Amino acid sequence: MPDIGEEEINEVVDSLKSGWLTTGKKTKLFEEQFAEFLGEEIYSVAVNSATAGMHLALEAIGIKSEDEVITTPYTFTATAEVIRYFGAHPVFVDIDPSTFNIDVNQIEKAITSKTKAIMPVHFAGLSCQMDEILRIAKKYNLKVIEDAAHALPTTYNGNLIGTLNSDATVFSFYATKTLATGEGGMLVTKDKNIAERCKNMRLHGINRDVFDRYTSTKPSWYYEVIAPGYKYNMTDIAASIGIQQLKKLWSFQKVRQKMATIYDNELADLPIILPPKPINDTHSWHLYIIQLNTSKVSRDEFISKMAENGVGCSVHFIPLHLHPYWKNTYQLHGHDFPNSLNIYNNVVSLPIYTKMTDQDQQKVIDSIKKILQ
């Protein structure tokens, strides 16, 4: 449930009254403020989804047909599907069961002469081991695109995800995310050339923003199409929501952190494994995922019993190698990625969102204790 207040509503109304609904000054302002939030020399490119952002990032680094991109099967399908848009191939590497993130010790074994990039996923809001990933990428001359759909605001070694030395990082602003604009995303990079390419390609490969052309005080109708681009631009309506959500992001994170701590304390003595967490870094707590560690009740029975108690739970995610398309296209089997399979068979995502009341969370906790004790 997105946490929308009067500030977001008023900002949207202001945009509606301005008469400018598509990509314009609000989108530009959101991009600028997002870069300021990260606090680095960062270029920000607003897009209509994180999927679009990852697609643009791969295009900008030159991914071609038959290239290979290393990623994890323990993610939403968007991470891998954008690789297939080019006729390129995802090469899956299993996760570390202690973090749910890509196992950095298995990456080098997956590299071939066709490997062009690594796409780590900061799962649930916990950062990957980026120092090792970047070291491997440098050793083999590979690009790194971070799937940070869950990771705002997340830190690694004290630095915000989005400020590391990868080639690009992509965030999601989908309705369930820690910053929600309904649909939307942001691509950030330190590379000006990547930023310019993505900015052009997000709107049909046109080399000038429509807002710039239509607001010029001089005749400015001329533009050039430099490539067959896409329709991936963010609207000012979505950006208006993002501008106000961004101001609340750290307060949102504190609420989620508090809720995660309550879950940790209340559930510690039950036959479950609590979520992995950083030692000295910030976790965005987009998801709070427990692993059942009991023969008393199966994962599916647990979710059904929680539903009977009026509590909705979910599973994040069904590993890609279990889905028909990925399984059949690459002749994959469940046991190919045993850590992903084992985690999937035992995990449950508990409700965690900023508008959740203390009473709501206590109901979740009481329901879990009732089922497992």
N, C-alpha and C positions, 0 to 999 in steps of 0.2 A: 504494500500500500504506500504510494508516494506521499511524502509529507509536504503538502502544498498549503501555503498561507496566504494572507492578504497581500503580502509583498509581491508574490508571483502573479497573483490575479491582477493587481494594479499595473504591473509591468506589461502584462499581456494586453490589457485594456489600452494602455498608452500606445502600444504598437498598432492595435486595431484602429485607433483614432488617427494615427499618423498616416494611414492609407498605404503603408508599405508592409506587405505581409511576407514576402519571400526574402531571399538573402540580401541584407542591407546593413544599415549602421548598427543595429542591435547584434547581429551576428559578428560583425567586426569587433564590437566592444567586448562581446563574450570571449572571443579569441584572445584579445589583448589582456583581459582580466585573468583568463585561465593561465596564460604565460606568466603573468605577475604572481599568481598563486604558487606556481611551481618555483618561482624565484630564481630562474636561471635565464641564460641567453637561449631562449627556446622559441621556435616558430610553431604556431598553433594553427591548425586547419580544421574548421568545424565541418562535420559531415552529418548525413542523416541516419547513420548507424555505425556501430563499431565494425560490422561486417564490411561496409563500404570503406571504412578507414583502412582495414587490413588489406583489402583488395587494392586500394590506391597505393599503399606502401609497397606491396609486392611488385606492382607495375613500375613504380618509381625506381626500384633497385634493379629492374631489368629481368625479372623472372620470365622464362620462355618455356615453350613446349618441351617436355621430357626432362626438364630440370627437376631436382629433388629438394624438398624443404623438410627439415627435421622438426617434428613437433610431438605432442603427446596424444594418445588415444583417449585420455581421461579429460575430456573437454566437450563443450557444445560443438555441434557439427560445423558451425560457421568458421571455426579456426582452420579446419582442413578444407572445407569446400572452396574457399577463396583461392587455394593453391590449384585446385582443379580447373578454375576458370581459365587458366592459361594453358591447360593441357599438361601442366606439371604434376608432380606426384608427391604426396605427403609420405614421409618415412617416419613411422611411429616408433617412439622410444618409451618404454614403460616408466611408471612413476616410482618415486621413492615412497614407500608406504608410511613413512614417518612424517611426510609433508604433503602428500598428494600431488606434488609438483614433479616435473620431469626429472628423472634420475640422471644427474650430470655424469655419473660414472659410466653410463652406457652410451653417451652421445658419440664419442669418438669412434666406437665400433660401428656406428650407423653411417659414418661419412664415406662417400664414394666420390669418384671423379665427377659425378653429376650433381653433387650437393652444392647448393648456392646460398642457403640461408638456414637459420635456426629460428623457430617461433616458440619461445617458452610461454607458458600460461601461468600467471600468478593466481593459482587456484584458491577460490573462496575469499581472497584478499590477503593471502600470505605470499610474500615475495619468494621467487626462485633464488637459487644460488647464482646470482648474476656475475660475480667475479669470475667464477669458473667457466660459465657459459661464454663470457666475453673473451676469456683467455683462449678457449678452444677456437672461437670464431676468428680471433686474430691469427692463431697458429695456422689455420687452414684457409685464411683469406675468405671468410664467410660473412654474410650480412646477418644482422640480428634485428628482428621485428618482435617487440614484446606485445603479447596479447594481455592487456591490462584491463579487460572488461570488468573484472572484479576488484581492481586494485586502486581505488581512489577513496581516501588517501592512504597509501601504503608506503612504508619506507624500507629501504635495504641499506644496512650499515649507516643509518641515520639520514640517508638521502631519499627524497621522494621518488617513487617510481615515476618515470617521465623525465628525470634529470640525469639518468645514467648515460653511458657512452654507447648505447645501442644506436642503430640507424634510425629507428622510429619506434614510437610507443603509441598504442591505440586504446582509448578508454570508451566505455559504453555508458550512455545516459538513458537506457531503456527504463521503462516504468518501474521495474523492481530494483534498480541499481541505487547505490549510495547517493548519487546525484542523478535526479530523474527529470528528463524533459519530455517524457512519453516515448518518443523515438529520437535518436540522435547519438552522436559520438564526437570524439576529438582525437585527431592525429597530431602528435607533437614530435619534433625532431630538432636536432642541432644543425642539420645539414640544410643550408638555404636552397640548394638545387632540388633536394627531395621535396621540400615545402612548396617550391614554385611549381614543380611538376604535379604534385597532388592538388594544388589549388586550381591549376588549369584543367586537370582531368576530372575533377569533381563536377564540372559543369560543361559537358560536351566537348572538352578540349579547346574551349574558347580562351584566348589569351587576355581577356579583360573581363572583370566582374560586371554583371549586368547592372549592379547598383552604381558603379563608377560611370557607366555610360549614360544612365538615365538621370543622374543627378549633376552632371557636368553643366557649368554655366555657358559653355560654348558648344556648338554643334559637335557631337561626339558619337555619331552613329556607327563608325567604322570599327570592325573587329576582325580577327582572323582565327580560323580553326586550324590549330597546329597538330591535332591528333584526333582520332575517333574516341572521344571521351565518354563519360558516363553522366548520369543524372543523380548525383550524390550530395548536392548542397543542402545545408541546414537552412530552415526558414527563420525569419525574425521572431515568429511566434514561439518556436521552440527555444531560440536563443534567449528570449525574454525570461522564460522560466529558468533557464540555466544561469543567467546573470544573478538572480536572487538565490537560487539553490547554492551557488558557489559561495556566497557570503555565509551560509549556514553549515558548510561542509564539516568544519572542525567540530562544531557543536553536535552535528549528527554523529560524527565518529565517536565522540565521548559517550553519547547515549548508547550506541551499539556496543562500545567497550564495556560499559557498565552492565548491560544485559548479558554479555558473554561471561563476565566475571560472576554474576549471579548464577547463571547456568553451571559454571565450573564448580562453584561452592556447593550448590544444592544437589548436584548429580554425582559428586565425587565418589560416593560410597556405593553406587549402583554398578551392576555388571555391564558397564559400557566403557568404551574408550573415548575420552574427550578429544576435541579437535586439536590438531597441531597448532602451535602458536610460537611467535618469535620470542627471543629472550630480551633483546634490547631494542626492538623495532616496533613500528606501528602496524597493526593489522586493521584492515578496513572493516572486517567482520560483515562483509556482504552476505556470507553464509555462515551458519553455525551447524556443523555436521558432527554427529556422534556415530560411533560404530558399536553395534550390538555385540556383546561378548558373552552370550548366554545361549544355552540350548532350550531355555524355557519357552521362548517365543521366537518365531522367525521374523525377518525384517518386514515381510508383507503382512503378517499377522499383527505385528506391532503397529504399523500404519493404520490398519483397519480398526484396531482397538482404540487408537488415538482418535480416529474419526468418530467412533461411537461415543467418545467423551466430548465431542464437539471441537476437536483440535485437528487442524489440517497440517499434514507434514508432506514432504516431498523427497525425491531422490535426485541428487546432482552428482554425476550424470550417468546415463547409460553409456558405457565406453563405446567409442566409434566402431571398434572392430566387431561388435556384436550386432550392428545395424546392417540390414541387407545390402545396401549399396557398397559400403566400405568392405564388408566381409566378402562379397562376391567379386568386386572389382580387383581386390588384391589377395584373394584366396587366404583370408585370415581365419584363425580359429580362436576360440575363447582362451585356450591355454597359452596362446602366443604372448600374452601380456598378463602374467599371473597376478601381479600386484594390483593392476587396475581391476581385474576380474574379482579378486578377493575383496577389495575395498568396496566395489560396487554392490556385491552380494550382501554386505553388512551395514551399509551406511543409511542414515536418515537425516534429512535436513530439518531442523526445528525452526519454528517461526522466530524471526528476529527482524524487526523493523521499528523505526523511530516513533511511530504513532502507537505502538504497542504499550498498553498500560501495565502497571505493576500487577494488577489483578489478572490481566491477560496472561502475563508470563507465569504467575503463580499457578494458574489453571493448567498451563502446559506442564509445569514441574510436578504438580499433584497427580496429573494423569499418568505421567511417566512412572512415578513411584508406585502408583496403584497397579500398573501393569507388570512392573519388573520386581517389586519387592515380594 
